[in-house]
C-alpha cells in the first residue's frame, strides 16, 4: 500500500488505474506495518511455498529503506527459494539493490521492470511511462552487475486507435529481442485489459 510516485506525479500510465485504490486503502487504514501484513498472509498458507512475490501498487523500492530491510530480513527466515518484486528503473541504485540482496543470503532475487516496448515514442506518448531507454539500461545494468535476474514486461498491442495485429506483433518481437540483447533473464508478454480509472478505459469507452 505504498502507491506509485509516477501515478501521483503524472496521473499514472495509460493502462493503470490502481492509484485511486491505493489512496482509498490508505484513507481507510492509515499507516500500516508491512511486516505484520506479510506475517499474517504467510500464516494463512496451508501448503509450503517456494516463492514470495511483492506487488505494492507501485515499485517495491518506493517503500522506505528501513522497511525494505525489515521485510527482507523476515523473508530470509522463511523456507522460500525465490523472491520477486517490481520497480521502475530510475529507482534502482547500486546501494538499495545491494542492501536488499544482502538480506536474502541464499535466496534468489528477481526484479521486474515494465519496459513495455523498445519504441520509446510508444512507451512514453502512448503508455505514458516516462521511461527513456538510457534510464532502463542503467537500471538493468545495475541489476545484472549485482547478479540479480531481471524479468522484463512486454505489452502486447499498445492502446493505439486502428493499430493492426501485424504492427503489434512486430513491436512485441522487437521488444523481446531488445530485452534479451540488453541483459534480460526473462520476458513476460502481457496483453492489456481494461482497468477502472485508467486512460485506456476512456479510450475503450469512446
N, C-alpha and C positions, 0 to 999 in steps of 0.2 A: 504493500500500500504506500509506496513512495511516490508514485507518479512519474511523469516524464517531463524533464525540463524543456525539451523541444516543443512538446504539446502546449505547455504553458506559455512559451515564448512566441510560437508561430501558429498556434491553433491546430497543431498535430499534422501528421502525414495524411494524405488524402484518403487512405483506406482505414484510418484508425479513428475510433470514437470512444476510446477507453478512458480518457482523462476525466470526463464527467462522472464516470462510475467510481473512479478513484477519489474524486472530490467528495462524492456522496458518502463513500466509506469513511473518509477522514472526518467529515462533518458529524457522522453518526457515532463513530467510535473514538475519535480523537487520537491521541498518541498511543501507539501500540508497542508491545515488546515483541520484536521479531523472533527472538529465540523461543519465547514461550509459545508463539503461534506454531513454529516448526515442531517443537516438542509435542504439542497437542495433536498435530496431524500425524506425526510418526507413531504416536501411541495408538492411533486408530487402525494402523495397518495390521491385518491379520496374517499376511504372508510375508516372508522375507523378501526384501527388495535390494537390488544391487546398484541402483542409480537414483540420485536425487536431483531434481530439476527445479530451478527457480525462475518463475515468471512474476515480475514485480510491477507490471503496468508501466514500464519504463526500462531503464538499464539497472542491472544489479549494482553497478559501480556508482550509482547515484545514492545508494544507501550510505549513511555516514560511515567513514572508515572504521571507527571503533566498533560499530555494529557489524560491519562486514567480517571483522576478525572474530567477534563473538560467535557469529553464525558459523563460520568455517571451523572454528575450534570445536564447536559442538558437533558439526558434521563429521569431523575427524574421529569422533568417538563412536560413530555409527558403523555397522558392518556393511558399508557400501563400497563399491569399487570405482564408481563414476560420479562426477559432479558436473553439472551443466548450468550455465546461465548465459544471458544475453547482454550485449552492451552496444551502444553507439560507439563508433571507432574513436571519436575525439576524446572520449572519457578514459580510454585505455592508456595507461602510463606504465613505464618500467616499474615504478615504485609500487603502485597499487596492485599490479599483477603479481609481482614477487611477494608482496605481503600476503595476498590470498593463497598463492601457491605454497608458501612456506608453512601454512597452517595444515595443509592436507597430507603431507608426508607421502604415503604410498598410494594415495588415491589419484585417479586420472581426472584432470580438469579439461573440460572442453568449453570454449566460448563461441557463441554465435553472433554474427554481425549481419544486419539486414542491408546487404548491398542492393538487392532487388534487381538491378540491371547494370551492365557495364556502360550503358549510354548515360552519361552524366546529365544530358538535357532531359531525358525521360525521368531519370531519378529525381531531379530537383524541380522541374517545371510541372511534371505530371504527378509523381508520387509525393512531391513536397518534402523530400527527405532532408535537404540541406546538407548533403554529404558530397564533397568533392573527391575525385579519385585519389588525390595525394593524401587526403585525410584517411581514407580507407587503407591505403598502402602503408601508411605509418602505423596504424593500429594493428594490422595483420602481421607486419614485420616484428613488432614488439612481442606479439604472442608467439610467433614462430621462434624467435630468438630465445624466448623463455621456455621453449619446449612444450608449449601448450597447443593442443589440437584446436583447429578452427572449423566451424560449420558456417557456411555462407548461405543465406536465404536468397532464393531467386524467385522473383514474382513473375508468374506466367500470365501473359496478356494484360498489360497495364491498362488502366481505365481511360482509354482514348476513344473518342467517338469514331466509329467506322473503321477501327483497326481490323485487319484481316488475320485469320488464323496463321497464314504463312508468315506474315510480318512478326507476329507474336512468337511463333516457333523459332524463327531466325534470331530474334533478340534473346530468347532463352538459351539457345545453343551458344551464341556468342558470349553470354554472361557466364555460363558454366565453364566454357573454355578459359575465359579471363580469370575466373575464380581459381581454377587449378593452376594456371600459369603463374599466379601471384602468391601461391603458397597455401591454398585451402586444403584441409584434410578431407573435407566432405562438403557436398552441397545438398540443399533441400529445396525441391521445387514446390512452390506454393501457388495455388490459384486463389484469386481474390473471392471474398464473399462479402455480402453487404452488412456492414456494421452500423448500428444506430448511431446517430450524431456525427457521422463521417461525411466528408465531401463526396465520397463515392456513392453514398446513399442518395444524396441530392441528384447526382448525375443519373443514377438508376431511376429515380422517381420522375425526372424530367424526360 
